[in-house]
Amino acid sequence: MRRRLLGGMIAILVPVAASAQTPASTAPTLRLGATIFADYTVQETPKVTDATGAPVTGSAFNVTRTYINFSGSVTPRFSYRITPDITRVSDAGSNVSGSLVFRLKYAYGQMRVGSRTTVKFGLHQTPMISAQEDVYRYRFQGTSFVEREGGLASADAGVSVNTTLPDGYGDVTVGFYNGEGYKKPETNDQKALMIRATVRPLPSHALGKGLRVIGYYHTDHYVQGAPRKRVAGSVMFEQVRFNAGVDVIRRVDQPTPTAVEVTGTGYSFFINPFFDKKGQGVEGLVRFDSFDPDSDSDLVGKRSRLLAGAAYWFPRQDGATAAVLAHMEQVRLSGLTATRTTNRTFALNLLIAF
């Protein structure tokens, strides 16, 4: 089915792309930007050990992500983005383990077809996470629920088509990707089909225009006969005084054809009250995640995560964004012999984007 869909997409897009090519009326453009995620984190529990073996409370200054964004247009209909990502190597077997290294996060071309459709080709955003970021704006604290527990990558290599619905009722994205995420190369002949639809049922209503319902379907295989599937949904709401949302996810993993199929399920909700205007001044953040990695087994404990904190968003200047967030994150593992706190951290996070 995926091959037929991909063939159909190619058959439609090639002639459309040819007809969409018009002589460039302006010179190519280039814009430069950057995004920085930095933090100071104190790990209260569990304790870490120093060189003498004594238990201590771990703490560290970190630069978790740094993006350098190059974007612009080649023709009136064709644009591009190149984003190197600077991140820390955590592979103990590498001779650069612990170092900050340079890699690609995005490298794609984008073609506008008509007034409502765009096509992206290359290493670009996956549909679900990018659709949530306008409402849940705190990925600089850590990954979102569907990303963290659903095992979704925020970018991958592939091709996708996005079409906006008329009159502001939402949009639909269909994409074929490698399925391994931007951190890994493709390993075989299997590809991931990702479909995401966002519906705004009341786009012109004074209050209802802030409501959006998101549905996501993801089908892939580790190898032939070993499924890797994700189904997720979100209900998100934007209002002048707060943002809020609820996520649910179901994931199915079978790494090899002879392995046992494992189904994980979970939910999350957050509320983000504004004490001034959205994106300006003091905001609060409370988020709760609950995830069962194996809903058919009592031998694997459920994970719950509580985030609570306060942020300050500095006044914007020429499209630049800066914010700081002070928060506590607590992760508990339950469903086993005893409930125990697995991790509790306190952190000050910094976001700079322009």
DRENNUKOL-377807 format. One record per residue (C-alpha): y, x, z; residue in three letters; residue number from 1. Coordinates in steps of 0.001 Angstrom, whole numbers, plus 500000, padded with zeros to 6 digits. Layout:
% residues N
+--------+--------+--------+------+------+
!     py !     px !     pz ! resn ! resi !
+--------+--------+--------+------+------+
!      Y !      X !      Z !  ALA !  NUM !
...
+--------+--------+--------+------+------+
***
This chain:
% residues 354
+--------+--------+--------+------+------+
!     py !     px !     pz ! resn ! resi !
+--------+--------+--------+------+------+
! 500000 ! 500000 ! 500000 !  MET !    1 !
! 502382 ! 502824 ! 500901 !  ARG !    2 !
! 501750 ! 504546 ! 497562 !  ARG !    3 !
! 502492 ! 501355 ! 495666 !  ARG !    4 !
! 505689 ! 500853 ! 497669 !  LEU !    5 !
! 506777 ! 504448 ! 497062 !  LEU !    6 !
! 506017 ! 504122 ! 493351 !  GLY !    7 !
! 508036 ! 500926 ! 493245 !  GLY !    8 !
! 510979 ! 502571 ! 495007 !  MET !    9 !
! 510958 ! 505458 ! 492511 !  ILE !   10 !
! 510673 ! 503114 ! 489532 !  ALA !   11 !
! 513702 ! 501163 ! 490749 !  ILE !   12 !
! 515852 ! 504055 ! 491940 !  LEU !   13 !
! 515550 ! 506416 ! 488962 !  VAL !   14 !
! 517202 ! 504123 ! 486409 !  PRO !   15 !
! 519685 ! 502877 ! 488996 !  VAL !   16 !
! 520608 ! 506461 ! 489875 !  ALA !   17 !
! 521070 ! 507298 ! 486199 !  ALA !   18 !
! 523339 ! 504310 ! 485648 !  SER !   19 !
! 525259 ! 505063 ! 488863 !  ALA !   20 !
! 526293 ! 508514 ! 487682 !  GLN !   21 !
! 529933 ! 508436 ! 486664 !  THR !   22 !
! 532252 ! 511303 ! 485812 !  PRO !   23 !
! 533736 ! 512783 ! 488969 !  ALA !   24 !
! 537331 ! 511747 ! 489396 !  SER !   25 !
! 537946 ! 514052 ! 492344 !  THR !   26 !
! 536930 ! 517555 ! 493299 !  ALA !   27 !
! 533992 ! 518068 ! 495690 !  PRO !   28 !
! 534978 ! 517914 ! 499361 !  THR !   29 !
! 533834 ! 519711 ! 502503 !  LEU !   30 !
! 534317 ! 518656 ! 506114 !  ARG !   31 !
! 533379 ! 520732 ! 509139 !  LEU !   32 !
! 532436 ! 519367 ! 512544 !  GLY !   33 !
! 530414 ! 520206 ! 515627 !  ALA !   34 !
! 528475 ! 518553 ! 518436 !  THR !   35 !
! 527735 ! 520255 ! 521764 !  ILE !   36 !
! 525371 ! 519054 ! 524529 !  PHE !   37 !
! 525666 ! 521182 ! 527686 !  ALA !   38 !
! 524714 ! 520593 ! 531320 !  ASP !   39 !
! 524299 ! 521967 ! 534798 !  TYR !   40 !
! 521041 ! 520640 ! 536294 !  THR !   41 !
! 519633 ! 520885 ! 539812 !  VAL !   42 !
! 515910 ! 520131 ! 540177 !  GLN !   43 !
! 515437 ! 518791 ! 543689 !  GLU !   44 !
! 511722 ! 518048 ! 543287 !  THR !   45 !
! 509320 ! 519553 ! 542621 !  PRO !   46 !
! 510395 ! 522917 ! 543993 !  LYS !   47 !
! 510070 ! 526016 ! 541843 !  VAL !   48 !
! 509006 ! 529444 ! 543056 !  THR !   49 !
! 511080 ! 532613 ! 542785 !  ASP !   50 !
! 509790 ! 536152 ! 542144 !  ALA !   51 !
! 508622 ! 536446 ! 545769 !  THR !   52 !
! 506657 ! 533181 ! 545599 !  GLY !   53 !
! 509088 ! 531349 ! 547881 !  ALA !   54 !
! 509817 ! 527684 ! 547033 !  PRO !   55 !
! 513428 ! 527131 ! 545952 !  VAL !   56 !
! 515482 ! 524333 ! 544444 !  THR !   57 !
! 515790 ! 525150 ! 540760 !  GLY !   58 !
! 519157 ! 525031 ! 539033 !  SER !   59 !
! 520469 ! 526144 ! 535653 !  ALA !   60 !
! 523352 ! 525964 ! 533230 !  PHE !   61 !
! 522011 ! 524841 ! 529854 !  ASN !   62 !
! 523175 ! 524351 ! 526297 !  VAL !   63 !
! 520528 ! 521937 ! 525127 !  THR !   64 !
! 521837 ! 521234 ! 521606 !  ARG !   65 !
! 524597 ! 522496 ! 519358 !  THR !   66 !
! 525146 ! 521036 ! 515901 !  TYR !   67 !
! 527401 ! 522497 ! 513210 !  ILE !   68 !
! 528048 ! 519713 ! 510722 !  ASN !   69 !
! 528902 ! 520409 ! 507085 !  PHE !   70 !
! 529444 ! 517226 ! 505094 !  SER !   71 !
! 531336 ! 516033 ! 502075 !  GLY !   72 !
! 531049 ! 514554 ! 498613 !  SER !   73 !
! 530030 ! 515991 ! 495247 !  VAL !   74 !
! 530966 ! 512931 ! 493168 !  THR !   75 !
! 532448 ! 509555 ! 494138 !  PRO !   76 !
! 528908 ! 508213 ! 494610 !  ARG !   77 !
! 527037 ! 511273 ! 495886 !  PHE !   78 !
! 527581 ! 512907 ! 499273 !  SER !   79 !
! 525707 ! 515405 ! 501418 !  TYR !   80 !
! 525229 ! 516687 ! 504950 !  ARG !   81 !
! 523921 ! 520002 ! 506267 !  ILE !   82 !
! 523504 ! 520357 ! 510033 !  THR !   83 !
! 522088 ! 523508 ! 511605 !  PRO !   84 !
! 520760 ! 522910 ! 515108 !  ASP !   85 !
! 520912 ! 525606 ! 517792 !  ILE !   86 !
! 518228 ! 525092 ! 520441 !  THR !   87 !
! 516166 ! 527083 ! 522932 !  ARG !   88 !
! 512662 ! 528289 ! 522085 !  VAL !   89 !
! 510089 ! 527180 ! 524665 !  SER !   90 !
! 506957 ! 528585 ! 523008 !  ASP !   91 !
! 505512 ! 531093 ! 525472 !  ALA !   92 !
! 503640 ! 532885 ! 522693 !  GLY !   93 !
! 506752 ! 533634 ! 520648 !  SER !   94 !
! 508597 ! 536938 ! 520856 !  ASN !   95 !
! 511862 ! 534972 ! 520959 !  VAL !   96 !
! 510737 ! 532626 ! 523746 !  SER !   97 !
! 513734 ! 531639 ! 525851 !  GLY !   98 !
! 516219 ! 532548 ! 523120 !  SER !   99 !
! 518644 ! 530199 ! 521412 !  LEU !  100 !
! 517616 ! 529954 ! 517757 !  VAL !  101 !
! 519035 ! 528475 ! 514571 !  PHE !  102 !
! 517171 ! 525751 ! 512651 !  ARG !  103 !
! 517920 ! 522785 ! 510411 !  LEU !  104 !
! 518335 ! 519278 ! 511818 !  LYS !  105 !
! 519738 ! 517595 ! 508708 !  TYR !  106 !
! 519933 ! 518655 ! 505056 !  ALA !  107 !
! 520143 ! 515739 ! 502662 !  TYR !  108 !
! 521910 ! 514122 ! 499773 !  GLY !  109 !
! 523102 ! 510516 ! 499901 !  GLN !  110 !
! 523715 ! 508338 ! 496872 !  MET !  111 !
! 525649 ! 505083 ! 496975 !  ARG !  112 !
! 524165 ! 502395 ! 494718 !  VAL !  113 !
! 526383 ! 499381 ! 494282 !  GLY !  114 !
! 528437 ! 498168 ! 497218 !  SER !  115 !
! 525701 ! 497679 ! 499836 !  ARG !  116 !
! 522880 ! 500171 ! 499188 !  THR !  117 !
! 522546 ! 503880 ! 499938 !  THR !  118 !
! 519653 ! 506251 ! 499257 !  VAL !  119 !
! 519016 ! 509406 ! 501274 !  LYS !  120 !
! 516716 ! 512232 ! 500209 !  PHE !  121 !
! 515873 ! 515328 ! 502240 !  GLY !  122 !
! 515847 ! 516044 ! 505955 !  LEU !  123 !
! 517691 ! 513081 ! 507454 !  HIS !  124 !
! 517837 ! 510477 ! 510219 !  GLN !  125 !
! 514855 ! 508250 ! 510944 !  THR !  126 !
! 515713 ! 504531 ! 511069 !  PRO !  127 !
! 515202 ! 503435 ! 514680 !  MET !  128 !
! 517030 ! 505983 ! 516803 !  ILE !  129 !
! 520092 ! 506124 ! 514571 !  SER !  130 !
! 520364 ! 502310 ! 514730 !  ALA !  131 !
! 520648 ! 502339 ! 518529 !  GLN !  132 !
! 523170 ! 505134 ! 518990 !  GLU !  133 !
! 526285 ! 503009 ! 518500 !  ASP !  134 !
! 525333 ! 500933 ! 521547 !  VAL !  135 !
! 523398 ! 503455 ! 523672 !  TYR !  136 !
! 525781 ! 506434 ! 523513 !  ARG !  137 !
! 524129 ! 508658 ! 526132 !  TYR !  138 !
! 521607 ! 510720 ! 524186 !  ARG !  139 !
! 523606 ! 513740 ! 525338 !  PHE !  140 !
! 521992 ! 513077 ! 528750 !  GLN !  141 !
! 518501 ! 513022 ! 527271 !  GLY !  142 !
! 516385 ! 511313 ! 524670 !  THR !  143 !
! 516295 ! 507533 ! 524365 !  SER !  144 !
! 513322 ! 505481 ! 525543 !  PHE !  145 !
! 511762 ! 504940 ! 522107 !  VAL !  146 !
! 512242 ! 508619 ! 521317 !  GLU !  147 !
! 510828 ! 509912 ! 524590 !  ARG !  148 !
! 507911 ! 507550 ! 525181 !  GLU !  149 !
! 507364 ! 506317 ! 521646 !  GLY !  150 !
! 507021 ! 509807 ! 520281 !  GLY !  151 !
! 509600 ! 509129 ! 517570 !  LEU !  152 !
! 511517 ! 511985 ! 515965 !  ALA !  153 !
! 515232 ! 511532 ! 515366 !  SER !  154 !
! 515003 ! 513206 ! 511922 !  ALA !  155 !
! 512333 ! 513945 ! 509337 !  ASP !  156 !
! 512014 ! 514960 ! 505699 !  ALA !  157 !
! 511636 ! 512118 ! 503236 !  GLY !  158 !
! 513414 ! 509426 ! 501264 !  VAL !  159 !
! 514931 ! 506194 ! 502568 !  SER !  160 !
! 516847 ! 503210 ! 501243 !  VAL !  161 !
! 519339 ! 501267 ! 503359 !  ASN !  162 !
! 520810 ! 497910 ! 502364 !  THR !  163 !
! 523395 ! 495987 ! 504341 !  THR !  164 !
! 523034 ! 492224 ! 504529 !  LEU !  165 !
! 525891 ! 490022 ! 503282 !  PRO !  166 !
! 528692 ! 488878 ! 505611 !  ASP !  167 !
! 527888 ! 491384 ! 508349 !  GLY !  168 !
! 524478 ! 489937 ! 509264 !  TYR !  169 !
! 522883 ! 493383 ! 509633 !  GLY !  170 !
! 520964 ! 495845 ! 507519 !  ASP !  171 !
! 517460 ! 496968 ! 506526 !  VAL !  172 !
! 516108 ! 500506 ! 506077 !  THR !  173 !
! 512794 ! 501434 ! 504438 !  VAL !  174 !
! 511730 ! 505060 ! 504336 !  GLY !  175 !
! 508827 ! 507377 ! 503531 !  PHE !  176 !
! 508735 ! 510546 ! 505609 !  TYR !  177 !
! 506362 ! 513428 ! 506300 !  ASN !  178 !
! 505785 ! 511913 ! 509745 !  GLY !  179 !
! 505752 ! 515203 ! 511670 !  GLU !  180 !
! 509456 ! 515200 ! 512570 !  GLY !  181 !
! 512068 ! 517807 ! 511769 !  TYR !  182 !
! 510590 ! 520329 ! 514227 !  LYS !  183 !
! 507293 ! 520692 ! 512341 !  LYS !  184 !
! 506171 ! 521146 ! 508729 !  PRO !  185 !
! 503935 ! 518648 ! 506956 !  GLU !  186 !
! 500279 ! 519390 ! 507676 !  THR !  187 !
! 498358 ! 517195 ! 505205 !  ASN !  188 !
! 498559 ! 514413 ! 502625 !  ASP !  189 !
! 499439 ! 511624 ! 505062 !  GLN !  190 !
! 502955 ! 510128 ! 505037 !  LYS !  191 !
! 504775 ! 507798 ! 507404 !  ALA !  192 !
! 506201 ! 504441 ! 506350 !  LEU !  193 !
! 509125 ! 503407 ! 508585 !  MET !  194 !
! 510802 ! 500013 ! 508347 !  ILE !  195 !
! 513711 ! 498956 ! 510520 !  ARG !  196 !
! 515676 ! 495702 ! 510339 !  ALA !  197 !
! 518799 ! 494968 ! 512358 !  THR !  198 !
! 520008 ! 491379 ! 512521 !  VAL !  199 !
! 523401 ! 490267 ! 513841 !  ARG !  200 !
! 522903 ! 486504 ! 514139 !  PRO !  201 !
! 526552 ! 485630 ! 514937 !  LEU !  202 !
! 528699 ! 488246 ! 513180 !  PRO !  203 !
! 531909 ! 486198 ! 513176 !  SER !  204 !
! 531623 ! 484637 ! 516654 !  HIS !  205 !
! 534092 ! 485998 ! 519206 !  ALA !  206 !
! 531359 ! 486720 ! 521751 !  LEU !  207 !
! 528161 ! 486563 ! 519688 !  GLY !  208 !
! 529250 ! 489299 ! 517263 !  LYS !  209 !
! 528205 ! 491853 ! 519870 !  GLY !  210 !
! 524547 ! 490782 ! 519703 !  LEU !  211 !
! 522056 ! 492685 ! 517556 !  ARG !  212 !
! 518276 ! 492341 ! 517334 !  VAL !  213 !
! 516324 ! 495339 ! 516015 !  ILE !  214 !
! 512725 ! 495363 ! 514816 !  GLY !  215 !
! 510848 ! 498539 ! 513880 !  TYR !  216 !
! 507451 ! 499200 ! 512281 !  TYR !  217 !
! 505970 ! 502664 ! 511772 !  HIS !  218 !
! 502574 ! 503422 ! 510258 !  THR !  219 !
! 501136 ! 506890 ! 509720 !  ASP !  220 !
! 497872 ! 508841 ! 510158 !  HIS !  221 !
! 497102 ! 512152 ! 511830 !  TYR !  222 !
! 494402 ! 512509 ! 509165 !  VAL !  223 !
! 492645 ! 509934 ! 507012 !  GLN !  224 !
! 491040 ! 507354 ! 509309 !  GLY !  225 !
! 493033 ! 508428 ! 512410 !  ALA !  226 !
! 496023 ! 506083 ! 512843 !  PRO !  227 !
! 499403 ! 506873 ! 514371 !  ARG !  228 !
! 501389 ! 503637 ! 514659 !  LYS !  229 !
! 504542 ! 502487 ! 516435 !  ARG !  230 !
! 505967 ! 498982 ! 516823 !  VAL !  231 !
! 509257 ! 498607 ! 518687 !  ALA !  232 !
! 511954 ! 496044 ! 519278 !  GLY !  233 !
! 515389 ! 496010 ! 520859 !  SER !  234 !
! 517926 ! 493423 ! 521868 !  VAL !  235 !
! 521323 ! 495035 ! 522323 !  MET !  236 !
! 524670 ! 493560 ! 523258 !  PHE !  237 !
! 528191 ! 494948 ! 523072 !  GLU !  238 !
! 531003 ! 493321 ! 524988 !  GLN !  239 !
! 534511 ! 494358 ! 525926 !  VAL !  240 !
! 533393 ! 495191 ! 529489 !  ARG !  241 !
! 529858 ! 496528 ! 528998 !  PHE !  242 !
! 527022 ! 497494 ! 526689 !  ASN !  243 !
! 523449 ! 496506 ! 527541 !  ALA !  244 !
! 520041 ! 496579 ! 525946 !  GLY !  245 !
! 516301 ! 495984 ! 526327 !  VAL !  246 !
! 513619 ! 497956 ! 524457 !  ASP !  247 !
! 509881 ! 497373 ! 524126 !  VAL !  248 !
! 507380 ! 499625 ! 522381 !  ILE !  249 !
! 503695 ! 499779 ! 521520 !  ARG !  250 !
! 502130 ! 502978 ! 520223 !  ARG !  251 !
! 498617 ! 503624 ! 518905 !  VAL !  252 !
! 497232 ! 507162 ! 518640 !  ASP !  253 !
! 493872 ! 508421 ! 517426 !  GLN !  254 !
! 494178 ! 512191 ! 516743 !  PRO !  255 !
! 490823 ! 512417 ! 514909 !  THR !  256 !
! 488501 ! 509807 ! 513334 !  PRO !  257 !
! 485949 ! 510366 ! 516121 !  THR !  258 !
! 488456 ! 510234 ! 518994 !  ALA !  259 !
! 489054 ! 507158 ! 521137 !  VAL !  260 !
! 492033 ! 505087 ! 520033 !  GLU !  261 !
! 494695 ! 505071 ! 522771 !  VAL !  262 !
! 497310 ! 502326 ! 523082 !  THR !  263 !
! 500469 ! 502863 ! 525093 !  GLY !  264 !
! 502983 ! 500158 ! 525979 !  THR !  265 !
! 506280 ! 500094 ! 527793 !  GLY !  266 !
! 509755 ! 498682 ! 528198 !  TYR !  267 !
! 513232 ! 499856 ! 529103 !  SER !  268 !
! 516595 ! 498341 ! 529908 !  PHE !  269 !
! 520065 ! 499725 ! 530475 !  PHE !  270 !
! 523548 ! 498548 ! 531331 !  ILE !  271 !
! 526707 ! 500524 ! 530689 !  ASN !  272 !
! 529770 ! 498917 ! 532353 !  PRO !  273 !
! 533286 ! 499962 ! 531330 !  PHE !  274 !
! 536022 ! 500268 ! 533925 !  PHE !  275 !
! 538575 ! 500700 ! 531142 !  ASP !  276 !
! 538136 ! 500436 ! 527381 !  LYS !  277 !
! 534818 ! 501425 ! 525794 !  LYS !  278 !
! 534833 ! 505145 ! 525127 !  GLY !  279 !
! 537927 ! 505728 ! 527234 !  GLN !  280 !
! 538042 ! 506310 ! 530983 !  GLY !  281 !
! 535323 ! 505712 ! 533570 !  VAL !  282 !
! 531973 ! 504153 ! 532664 !  GLU !  283 !
! 528766 ! 503565 ! 534597 !  GLY !  284 !
! 525189 ! 504011 ! 533400 !  LEU !  285 !
! 521991 ! 502548 ! 534837 !  VAL !  286 !
! 518715 ! 502759 ! 532932 !  ARG !  287 !
! 515126 ! 502014 ! 533899 !  PHE !  288 !
! 512041 ! 502931 ! 531829 !  ASP !  289 !
! 508430 ! 501937 ! 532419 !  SER !  290 !
! 505615 ! 503254 ! 530249 !  PHE !  291 !
! 501822 ! 503076 ! 530429 !  ASP !  292 !
! 500367 ! 505860 ! 528199 !  PRO !  293 !
! 496933 ! 504186 ! 528095 !  ASP !  294 !
! 496954 ! 500460 ! 528753 !  SER !  295 !
! 493120 ! 500314 ! 528560 !  ASP !  296 !
! 492498 ! 502881 ! 531288 !  SER !  297 !
! 493258 ! 503028 ! 535011 !  ASP !  298 !
! 492745 ! 506794 ! 535060 !  LEU !  299 !
! 496151 ! 507526 ! 533566 !  VAL !  300 !
! 499150 ! 506754 ! 535727 !  GLY !  301 !
! 502146 ! 504753 ! 534605 !  LYS !  302 !
! 505493 ! 506501 ! 534358 !  ARG !  303 !
! 508758 ! 504997 ! 535530 !  SER !  304 !
! 512156 ! 506581 ! 535103 !  ARG !  305 !
! 515430 ! 505674 ! 536803 !  LEU !  306 !
! 518771 ! 506993 ! 535575 !  LEU !  307 !
! 521988 ! 506262 ! 537440 !  ALA !  308 !
! 525370 ! 507874 ! 537024 !  GLY !  309 !
! 529027 ! 507692 ! 536105 !  ALA !  310 !
! 530834 ! 509118 ! 533080 !  ALA !  311 !
! 534382 ! 509868 ! 532072 !  TYR !  312 !
! 535304 ! 509619 ! 528383 !  TRP !  313 !
! 538468 ! 511510 ! 527502 !  PHE !  314 !
! 541056 ! 509829 ! 525254 !  PRO !  315 !
! 540199 ! 510386 ! 521601 !  ARG !  316 !
! 542294 ! 512549 ! 519346 !  GLN !  317 !
! 541824 ! 512518 ! 515561 !  ASP !  318 !
! 538246 ! 511232 ! 515827 !  GLY !  319 !
! 537103 ! 513835 ! 518377 !  ALA !  320 !
! 534972 ! 512745 ! 521344 !  THR !  321 !
! 534591 ! 514415 ! 524738 !  ALA !  322 !
! 532789 ! 513067 ! 527807 !  ALA !  323 !
! 531241 ! 514211 ! 531082 !  VAL !  324 !
! 528407 ! 512439 ! 532898 !  LEU !  325 !
! 527232 ! 512982 ! 536474 !  ALA !  326 !
! 523840 ! 511408 ! 537072 !  HIS !  327 !
! 520531 ! 511353 ! 538907 !  MET !  328 !
! 517205 ! 511054 ! 537097 !  GLU !  329 !
! 514006 ! 510244 ! 538966 !  GLN !  330 !
! 510531 ! 510027 ! 537433 !  VAL !  331 !
! 507602 ! 508521 ! 539320 !  ARG !  332 !
! 503917 ! 508470 ! 538438 !  LEU !  333 !
! 502050 ! 505436 ! 539786 !  SER !  334 !
! 498717 ! 503691 ! 539366 !  GLY !  335 !
! 496663 ! 506548 ! 540806 !  LEU !  336 !
! 495488 ! 507139 ! 544380 !  THR !  337 !
! 499026 ! 507459 ! 545670 !  ALA !  338 !
! 502505 ! 506997 ! 544287 !  THR !  339 !
! 504412 ! 510242 ! 544172 !  ARG !  340 !
! 507728 ! 511481 ! 542928 !  THR !  341 !
! 507032 ! 513862 ! 540073 !  THR !  342 !
! 510584 ! 514869 ! 539325 !  ASN !  343 !
! 514101 ! 514280 ! 540664 !  ARG !  344 !
! 517094 ! 516001 ! 539134 !  THR !  345 !
! 520861 ! 515847 ! 539480 !  PHE !  346 !
! 522984 ! 516906 ! 536529 !  ALA !  347 !
! 526457 ! 517182 ! 535098 !  LEU !  348 !
! 526357 ! 516687 ! 531306 !  ASN !  349 !
! 529016 ! 517519 ! 528744 !  LEU !  350 !
! 529471 ! 516048 ! 525266 !  LEU !  351 !
! 531893 ! 517394 ! 522668 !  ILE !  352 !
! 531834 ! 515985 ! 519133 !  ALA !  353 !
! 534272 ! 516191 ! 516256 !  PHE !  354 !
+--------+--------+--------+------+------+
***
